[in-house]
Amino acid sequence: MKRTRLALAATTATLLFSPALALAAPQVVVSIKPIHSLVASIMKGVGEPSLIVEGAASPHTYSLKPSNARALENADVVFWVGHGLEAFLEKPLEALPAKAKIVELEDAPGLVKLPFREGGAFEAHDHGEHEHEEHAHSEEGHDHAKEAGHTGEKHAAEEHEEHGGTDMHLWLDPANAKAMAAEIASTLIEVDPDNKALYEANAKALDSEIDALDAEIAATVAPVADKPFVVFHDAYQYFEKRYKVRVAGSVTVSPETMPGAERLSQIHAKIAELKAGCVFAEPQFESKLIAVVTEGTDAKSGTLDPEGGALTEGPELYPQLMRNLATSMAECLSK
């Protein structure tokens, strides 16, 4: 009996003090896969965050499920990018109990934000009978855009101003990913100070991993950085500016709204004019439009996945997402 009690005491001590087992983890909910990956990396050894937008779903078109609502109701912390990306979360977050700490990562200290591009090759979509009137106004008021090869409209920018005017694909610059990771770690330490040492160690490791990833991507895309290409929607500004690649335009700015015939004709002409090497689809949206705009040109087609829709969620998703973008660009543009 004495031996049994000693064994039980030893087992209990192991469970309580083993470094592999952290104290009770906070309930953490994350909106989208790239951010979830950063949070999961920092929570290694503590717990696993819940993800809202799973699989190949897109935050641009997502509808909250009952299971998502339950996870939010029980959350201690919720991480999301912000109003301009996960609009479906605005009202549910407003209704959460006061105990939940809601962190809008677009406000992370040190994060660099870029405005939506106006007009031209990054015009959003066909605006019907108002299109020609807007186009004429754009040509009169924005000759500098025309000189740069941009001949589109003002209306797209006005639409995005309603969402704050910021391009919300912030994670596609590794420097921004590091800024968000620092804010995630700071928040988790505030909410769960008992696990501070683990959060700090994980954040430091992630920071180093992102630095190495940044250098790797720069080397991958350098040989094709001067070759123009077209993307499905204008999600790649941060990646473009970080690595000096040449995004010549997008089929649409807003993937919620498919482009009209005139818009597709404009992009087709732009591809031919610039001799764009590739046009990239995305797994969440219809790729048949890519065939339409590349028909009769020398442009090849490829796929880019800026939100990791085709990847398995978890700590490895963010570096894999970024590597995949670089590899897809390099492979398509070097053919």
CORDAQUI-V283260 format. One record per run of one state. SS is the DSSP state (a for helix, b for strand, c for the rest). FROM is the first residue (numbers start at 0). LEN is the number of residues. Records with the same first field share a line. If there is no record, write none. Layout:
SS=FROM-LEN ; FROM-LEN
This chain:
c=0-1 ; 17-10 ; 30-2 ; 42-7 ; 51-14 ; 73-3 ; 80-6 ; 94-6 ; 107-7 ; 115-4 ; 122-5 ; 141-1 ; 147-7 ; 161-4 ; 166-3 ; 172-1 ; 191-1 ; 224-3 ; 233-3 ; 243-2 ; 252-8 ; 274-3 ; 281-6 ; 294-5 ; 303-13 ; 333-2
a=1-16 ; 32-10 ; 65-8 ; 86-8 ; 104-3 ; 119-3 ; 127-14 ; 142-5 ; 154-7 ; 169-3 ; 173-18 ; 192-32 ; 236-7 ; 260-14 ; 287-7 ; 316-17
b=27-3 ; 49-2 ; 76-4 ; 100-4 ; 114-1 ; 165-1 ; 227-6 ; 245-7 ; 277-4 ; 299-4
